[in-house]
């Protein structure tokens, strides 16, 4: 597969570095020569310095032989124009990063498809949706639905009170013979582990769980935690993520939003009819105390500064707030932030990569989720006609040991948590947890 990435900063850089682990031809177009020099030192990718809206630059990048063109600059107008040009110059599929969620309406989507923009991703909109989902599932630190909720992925921290702490996978299978959830991986001290029969779960492990619908009580039991109701929420930061989150939540929750920019506060007041908007600095703890910080059940920090978001969430923890969510743009902060007590990390680079991954894998991928704190991925494949997966049991597929595992199967409206003897069928949707170095091999099984 030939992939061209047009970027102007960290999102394009992150995507390029992530994709180097796959066997694809990747070209990066960026106006920043210093960034590209840095990328060249770390990878063997082809890089081109230039403006992605220049037909000459796109031709130099060999756009006519491009299978997937990704435009992820900060300016959505440039991304849209770039994708339109790329399509006219024979790129097979184009994906544009946008910031205006209104463009995702069916009418606008169709209009831009006609112009040559096949897909659009709005990381801020997806981030806001993730935040609202997490507030409704307080035990989880990460959450993702497959096929409209028929299967769900939860990331939970195992406490000493967890029913699985100190037990091996083999012991669990003997105790819970009808368990409707499956632990597909754990994150321990920065290492990603796909558990085998002798793996013993430890307190502090971050466990990735695949669950059938309506199994929240089981997930809570596994976590050793008690779910609580969130009614009062304080949001630090009135940018797109803060605005989308408040707009979604204000009809059902009591929202206080703190934003330092006065003009932005005025704009927010015209959009948010039920949200209390405070013009002030989120790092001013005295201000937050005066505005009732301690009376909130959740604190969401989505300012433009990762450091501010981490710091304010830590202060919120000190005031007894149970649920904290921080926007962290530096992926190196993710594990550290979780280790020091922040419940959930939102990262726009991971969000963009998750959306785009479905177009990269060789099999027919319906959805995908790049996971925080690890380079692993959950992908929902469709079993193809005459694929290797359609002719074998899971045991016979011989997935790479310790690097990939099948978490669940969706067959029509039925969900299955598979065993080695489960026979896959054509058109099954299969949720696979995989590490990047075997993703290509795994995806071929379903193609």
C-alpha positions as CSV (number, residue, x, y, z in Angstrom):
1,X,0.0,0.0,0.0
2,X,1.3,3.5,-0.9
3,X,0.4,6.1,1.7
4,X,1.0,9.9,1.6
5,X,0.6,11.9,4.8
6,X,0.3,15.7,4.6
7,X,0.9,17.3,7.9
8,X,2.3,20.4,9.7
9,X,3.2,19.1,13.1
10,X,2.8,16.3,15.7
11,X,-0.3,14.5,14.3
12,X,1.4,13.8,10.9
13,X,4.7,13.0,12.6
14,X,3.0,10.5,15.0
15,X,1.1,8.8,12.3
16,X,4.2,8.5,10.1
17,X,6.2,7.0,13.0
18,X,3.4,4.6,13.9
19,X,3.0,3.3,10.4
20,X,6.7,2.5,9.9
21,X,6.1,-0.7,11.8
22,X,3.8,-1.9,8.9
23,X,5.1,-3.0,5.5
24,X,3.8,0.1,3.5
25,X,5.4,2.7,1.3
26,X,5.0,6.0,3.2
27,X,5.7,9.5,2.0
28,X,5.4,12.6,4.3
29,X,4.7,16.1,2.9
30,X,5.3,18.9,5.4
31,X,6.2,22.6,5.1
32,X,8.5,22.3,8.1
33,X,11.9,21.2,7.0
34,X,13.3,20.8,10.5
35,X,10.5,18.5,11.5
36,X,11.1,16.3,8.5
37,X,14.9,16.2,9.2
38,X,14.0,14.9,12.6
39,X,11.7,12.3,11.1
40,X,14.3,11.2,8.6
41,X,16.8,10.6,11.5
42,X,14.3,8.3,13.2
43,X,12.9,6.5,10.2
44,X,13.7,5.6,6.6
45,X,10.5,7.3,5.2
46,X,10.5,9.5,2.1
47,X,9.9,13.1,3.0
48,X,9.1,16.1,0.9
49,X,9.3,19.7,2.1
50,X,6.5,21.8,0.6
51,X,2.9,23.0,0.5
52,X,0.4,20.1,0.1
53,X,-2.0,22.4,-1.9
54,X,0.6,22.6,-4.6
55,X,-0.1,20.2,-7.5
56,X,3.6,20.0,-8.2
57,X,4.4,18.9,-4.7
58,X,1.7,16.3,-4.8
59,X,3.1,15.0,-8.1
60,X,6.6,14.8,-6.7
61,X,5.1,12.7,-3.9
62,X,3.8,10.3,-6.6
63,X,0.1,11.0,-5.8
64,X,-1.2,9.2,-8.9
65,X,-0.1,5.9,-7.3
66,X,-1.3,6.7,-3.9
67,X,-3.7,4.2,-2.2
68,X,-4.5,6.3,0.8
69,X,-3.9,10.1,1.2
70,X,-4.1,11.5,4.7
71,X,-4.2,15.3,5.2
72,X,-3.9,16.1,8.9
73,X,-2.7,19.7,9.1
74,X,-4.1,22.0,11.8
75,X,-6.0,24.1,9.1
76,X,-9.1,22.2,8.0
77,X,-9.4,24.3,4.9
78,X,-6.0,23.3,3.7
79,X,-6.8,19.6,4.5
80,X,-10.0,19.8,2.4
81,X,-8.3,21.5,-0.6
82,X,-5.4,19.1,-0.4
83,X,-7.7,16.0,-0.5
84,X,-9.7,17.5,-3.4
85,X,-6.5,18.0,-5.3
86,X,-5.1,14.6,-4.4
87,X,-8.3,12.9,-5.6
88,X,-8.2,14.9,-8.9
89,X,-4.6,13.7,-9.3
90,X,-5.7,10.0,-9.0
91,X,-5.3,9.2,-5.3
92,X,-7.6,6.3,-4.6
93,X,-8.8,7.3,-1.1
94,X,-8.6,10.5,0.8
95,X,-9.1,11.4,4.5
96,X,-9.1,14.9,5.9
97,X,-8.8,16.1,9.5
98,X,-11.4,18.8,10.2
99,X,-12.2,20.9,13.2
100,X,-15.8,22.0,12.3
101,X,-18.0,19.1,13.4
102,X,-20.9,20.6,11.3
103,X,-19.2,19.2,8.2
104,X,-19.9,15.7,9.5
105,X,-23.6,16.1,8.8
106,X,-24.9,13.7,6.0
107,X,-25.5,16.6,3.6
108,X,-22.0,18.0,4.0
109,X,-20.4,14.6,3.9
110,X,-22.0,13.8,0.6
111,X,-21.1,17.2,-0.8
112,X,-17.4,16.7,0.0
113,X,-17.4,13.1,-1.2
114,X,-18.5,14.5,-4.6
115,X,-15.6,16.9,-4.5
116,X,-13.1,14.2,-3.7
117,X,-12.9,14.0,0.1
118,X,-13.8,10.4,0.9
119,X,-13.7,10.6,4.7
120,X,-13.4,13.3,7.4
121,X,-12.2,12.9,11.0
122,X,-12.9,15.5,13.7
123,X,-10.6,14.5,16.7
124,X,-12.2,17.1,19.0
125,X,-15.7,15.7,18.3
126,X,-14.6,12.1,19.0
127,X,-12.8,13.3,22.2
128,X,-15.9,14.9,23.5
129,X,-17.9,11.8,22.8
130,X,-15.4,9.7,24.6
131,X,-15.6,12.0,27.6
132,X,-19.4,11.7,27.8
133,X,-19.2,7.9,27.5
134,X,-16.6,7.7,30.3
135,X,-18.8,9.8,32.6
136,X,-21.5,7.2,32.2
137,X,-19.1,4.4,33.0
138,X,-17.2,5.7,36.0
139,X,-15.3,2.4,36.7
140,X,-13.6,2.5,33.3
141,X,-10.6,4.7,32.4
142,X,-11.1,4.0,28.7
143,X,-14.2,2.9,26.8
144,X,-15.1,1.9,23.3
145,X,-18.2,0.3,21.7
146,X,-18.1,-2.2,18.8
147,X,-21.1,-2.6,16.5
148,X,-23.3,-0.2,18.4
149,X,-22.5,-1.7,21.9
150,X,-23.0,-5.4,21.1
151,X,-19.4,-5.7,22.4
152,X,-17.6,-3.1,24.5
153,X,-14.0,-2.6,25.5
154,X,-13.3,-1.3,29.0
155,X,-9.9,-0.4,30.5
156,X,-10.0,-0.8,34.2
157,X,-7.4,-0.7,37.0
158,X,-7.4,-3.9,39.1
159,X,-7.5,-3.0,42.8
160,X,-6.6,-5.3,45.7
161,X,-10.3,-5.8,46.2
162,X,-10.7,-7.1,42.6
163,X,-12.1,-10.6,42.3
164,X,-9.3,-11.5,39.8
165,X,-6.2,-10.1,41.7
166,X,-3.9,-12.9,42.6
167,X,-5.6,-15.4,40.4
168,X,-4.3,-16.9,37.1
169,X,-6.3,-17.1,33.9
170,X,-6.7,-20.8,34.4
171,X,-8.1,-20.3,37.9
172,X,-10.6,-17.7,36.6
173,X,-11.8,-20.0,33.8
174,X,-12.6,-22.7,36.5
175,X,-14.3,-20.2,38.9
176,X,-16.3,-18.2,36.4
177,X,-17.5,-20.8,33.8
178,X,-20.3,-18.5,32.5
179,X,-18.4,-15.2,32.6
180,X,-19.6,-12.9,29.9
181,X,-16.4,-10.8,29.8
182,X,-12.8,-11.6,28.7
183,X,-9.5,-9.9,29.7
184,X,-7.6,-9.7,26.4
185,X,-4.6,-7.8,27.6
186,X,-3.0,-6.0,30.6
187,X,-0.7,-3.1,30.9
188,X,1.9,-3.6,33.7
189,X,4.7,-1.2,34.4
190,X,4.6,0.1,30.9
191,X,4.6,-3.4,29.3
192,X,1.7,-4.8,27.2
193,X,0.9,-8.4,28.1
194,X,-1.5,-10.7,26.3
195,X,-2.3,-13.2,29.2
196,X,-1.9,-16.9,28.8
197,X,-3.3,-19.6,31.1
198,X,-0.5,-19.2,33.8
199,X,-0.6,-15.3,33.8
200,X,-1.5,-14.1,37.3
201,X,-3.3,-10.8,37.6
202,X,-1.8,-8.2,40.0
203,X,-3.2,-5.2,41.9
204,X,-2.5,-2.1,39.8
205,X,-2.7,-3.9,36.5
206,X,-4.6,-2.0,33.8
207,X,-6.8,-4.6,32.2
208,X,-8.4,-4.4,28.8
209,X,-11.7,-6.2,29.0
210,X,-14.1,-7.2,26.1
211,X,-17.6,-7.5,27.4
212,X,-21.0,-8.5,26.1
213,X,-23.8,-5.9,26.5
214,X,-25.2,-5.3,29.9
215,X,-22.3,-6.7,31.9
216,X,-21.4,-3.6,33.8
217,X,-21.9,-5.4,37.2
218,X,-19.4,-8.0,36.2
219,X,-16.9,-5.4,35.1
220,X,-17.3,-3.6,38.4
221,X,-16.7,-6.9,40.3
222,X,-13.5,-7.5,38.3
223,X,-12.2,-4.0,39.0
224,X,-13.0,-4.1,42.7
225,X,-14.5,-0.7,42.4
226,X,-17.9,0.9,43.0
227,X,-19.6,2.9,40.3
228,X,-20.9,6.3,41.3
229,X,-23.3,8.8,39.8
230,X,-21.9,11.9,38.2
231,X,-24.2,15.0,38.4
232,X,-21.9,18.0,38.9
233,X,-19.0,18.5,36.4
234,X,-16.3,21.2,36.2
235,X,-14.7,21.7,32.8
236,X,-11.4,23.6,32.4
237,X,-11.0,24.9,28.9
238,X,-13.6,26.3,26.5
239,X,-12.0,25.2,23.2
240,X,-13.7,22.8,20.8
241,X,-13.5,19.7,23.1
242,X,-14.8,21.6,26.1
243,X,-17.6,23.2,24.1
244,X,-18.7,19.9,22.5
245,X,-18.6,18.2,25.9
246,X,-20.6,20.9,27.6
247,X,-23.2,21.1,24.8
248,X,-23.7,17.3,25.0
249,X,-23.9,17.2,28.8
250,X,-25.7,20.4,29.9
251,X,-29.2,19.1,29.5
252,X,-28.6,16.2,32.0
253,X,-25.7,17.5,34.2
254,X,-24.8,20.6,36.1
255,X,-21.9,22.1,34.2
256,X,-19.4,24.8,35.3
257,X,-16.9,25.8,32.5
258,X,-13.8,27.8,33.3
259,X,-12.1,29.7,30.4
260,X,-9.4,32.3,30.5
261,X,-10.2,34.0,27.2
262,X,-13.0,36.6,27.6
263,X,-14.0,36.6,23.9
264,X,-14.3,32.9,23.9
265,X,-16.5,33.1,27.1
266,X,-18.8,35.5,25.3
267,X,-19.0,33.1,22.3
268,X,-19.7,30.1,24.6
269,X,-22.5,32.0,26.4
270,X,-24.3,32.3,23.1
271,X,-24.2,28.5,22.5
272,X,-24.4,27.0,26.0
273,X,-27.7,28.0,27.6
274,X,-27.5,25.9,30.8
275,X,-23.8,25.9,31.5
276,X,-22.3,28.3,34.1
277,X,-19.3,30.0,32.4
278,X,-16.5,31.5,34.5
279,X,-14.0,33.8,32.9
280,X,-10.8,32.9,34.7
281,X,-7.5,31.0,34.9
282,X,-7.9,27.2,35.5
283,X,-4.6,27.1,37.3
284,X,-5.9,29.6,39.9
285,X,-6.9,27.1,42.6
286,X,-8.4,29.7,44.8
287,X,-10.7,30.7,41.9
288,X,-11.7,27.0,41.5
289,X,-12.4,26.7,45.2
290,X,-14.6,29.8,45.1
291,X,-16.5,28.3,42.2
292,X,-17.2,25.1,44.1
293,X,-14.5,22.7,42.9
294,X,-15.0,20.4,45.8
295,X,-18.7,20.0,45.1
296,X,-18.2,18.4,41.7
297,X,-18.2,14.7,40.9
298,X,-15.9,15.0,37.9
299,X,-13.2,17.4,36.6
300,X,-12.4,17.6,32.9
301,X,-9.3,19.5,31.9
302,X,-9.1,20.2,28.1
303,X,-7.1,23.5,27.9
304,X,-4.5,24.0,25.2
305,X,-1.7,23.1,27.8
306,X,-1.1,19.5,28.7
307,X,0.8,20.6,31.8
308,X,-2.1,22.7,33.0
309,X,-4.5,19.8,32.4
310,X,-2.4,17.4,34.4
311,X,-1.8,19.9,37.2
312,X,-5.4,20.9,37.6
313,X,-6.6,17.3,37.6
314,X,-4.2,16.5,40.4
315,X,-5.5,19.5,42.4
316,X,-9.1,18.2,41.7
317,X,-8.0,14.8,43.1
318,X,-6.8,16.5,46.3
319,X,-10.2,18.1,46.7
320,X,-11.8,14.6,46.6
321,X,-13.2,14.6,43.0
322,X,-13.6,10.9,42.0
323,X,-13.3,11.2,38.2
324,X,-10.6,13.2,36.4
325,X,-10.1,13.4,32.6
326,X,-7.2,15.3,31.1
327,X,-6.3,16.2,27.5
328,X,-2.6,15.3,27.1
329,X,-1.0,16.0,23.7
330,X,2.4,14.7,24.5
331,X,2.1,10.9,24.2
332,X,5.1,10.5,26.6
333,X,2.9,11.9,29.4
334,X,0.2,9.3,29.1
335,X,1.7,6.5,31.3
336,X,3.1,9.0,33.8
337,X,-0.3,10.8,34.1
338,X,-2.1,7.5,34.8
339,X,0.5,6.4,37.3
340,X,0.1,9.6,39.4
341,X,-3.7,9.2,39.7
342,X,-5.4,10.8,36.7
343,X,-8.2,8.5,35.6
344,X,-8.4,9.1,31.9
345,X,-6.1,10.6,29.3
346,X,-7.5,12.0,26.0
347,X,-5.0,12.4,23.1
348,X,-6.0,13.8,19.7
349,X,-3.1,12.0,17.9
350,X,-4.4,8.6,19.2
351,X,-7.9,9.5,18.3
352,X,-6.9,10.5,14.7
353,X,-4.8,7.3,14.4
354,X,-7.7,5.1,15.6
355,X,-10.0,6.5,13.0
356,X,-7.5,6.2,10.1
357,X,-6.3,2.7,11.1
358,X,-9.4,1.0,9.5
359,X,-8.3,2.3,6.1
360,X,-4.7,1.0,6.6
361,X,-5.2,-2.7,7.5
362,X,-5.5,-5.2,4.7
363,X,-8.6,-6.9,5.9
364,X,-12.1,-5.4,5.9
365,X,-12.0,-3.3,9.1
366,X,-15.2,-1.8,10.4
367,X,-13.7,0.1,13.4
368,X,-10.5,0.4,15.3
369,X,-9.1,1.8,18.6
370,X,-5.5,2.7,19.3
371,X,-5.1,2.3,23.0
372,X,-3.7,4.9,25.4
373,X,-0.4,4.0,27.1
374,X,0.4,1.2,24.7
375,X,1.0,0.9,21.0
376,X,-1.5,-1.9,20.7
377,X,-4.7,-1.7,18.8
378,X,-8.2,-3.2,18.9
379,X,-9.6,-3.8,15.4
380,X,-13.1,-5.0,14.3
381,X,-12.6,-7.1,11.2
382,X,-15.2,-8.6,8.9
383,X,-14.4,-12.2,8.0
384,X,-14.1,-12.1,4.2
385,X,-15.3,-14.6,1.6
386,X,-12.8,-17.4,1.2
387,X,-10.5,-15.8,3.8
388,X,-8.3,-18.0,6.0
389,X,-10.4,-17.1,9.0
390,X,-13.6,-18.4,7.3
391,X,-12.1,-21.9,7.0
392,X,-10.7,-22.5,10.4
393,X,-11.4,-22.6,14.1
394,X,-9.6,-19.9,16.2
395,X,-7.1,-22.4,17.4
396,X,-6.3,-23.4,13.8
397,X,-5.7,-19.7,12.8
398,X,-2.4,-19.8,14.8
399,X,-2.4,-16.1,15.8
400,X,1.1,-14.9,16.8
401,X,1.5,-16.1,20.3
402,X,1.7,-13.3,22.9
403,X,1.1,-10.6,20.2
404,X,-2.5,-11.0,19.1
405,X,-5.8,-12.5,20.4
406,X,-9.5,-12.5,19.5
407,X,-11.6,-10.8,22.1
408,X,-15.1,-11.3,20.8
409,X,-17.3,-12.2,17.8
410,X,-20.4,-10.5,16.5
411,X,-22.6,-12.7,14.4
412,X,-25.7,-10.8,13.2
413,X,-27.1,-9.6,16.6
414,X,-25.5,-12.5,18.6
415,X,-22.2,-12.0,20.5
416,X,-19.7,-14.7,21.3
417,X,-16.7,-14.8,23.6
418,X,-14.7,-17.4,21.7
419,X,-12.7,-20.4,22.6
420,X,-10.0,-22.2,20.6
421,X,-12.7,-24.5,19.1
422,X,-15.0,-21.6,17.9
423,X,-15.5,-21.8,14.1
424,X,-15.5,-18.4,12.4
425,X,-18.0,-17.7,9.6
426,X,-18.0,-15.4,6.6
427,X,-19.4,-11.9,7.6
428,X,-18.6,-12.5,11.3
429,X,-17.3,-9.3,12.9
430,X,-14.2,-10.2,15.0
431,X,-12.7,-7.9,17.6
432,X,-8.9,-8.5,17.6
433,X,-6.3,-7.2,20.0
434,X,-3.0,-6.9,18.2
435,X,0.5,-5.4,18.6
436,X,1.7,-3.4,15.6
437,X,4.5,-5.6,14.4
438,X,2.0,-8.5,13.6
439,X,-1.0,-6.3,12.5
440,X,-0.3,-6.9,8.8
441,X,0.0,-10.7,9.3
442,X,-3.2,-10.7,11.4
443,X,-5.2,-8.6,8.9
444,X,-4.4,-11.0,6.0
445,X,-6.2,-13.8,7.9
446,X,-9.5,-11.9,7.4
447,X,-9.0,-10.5,3.9
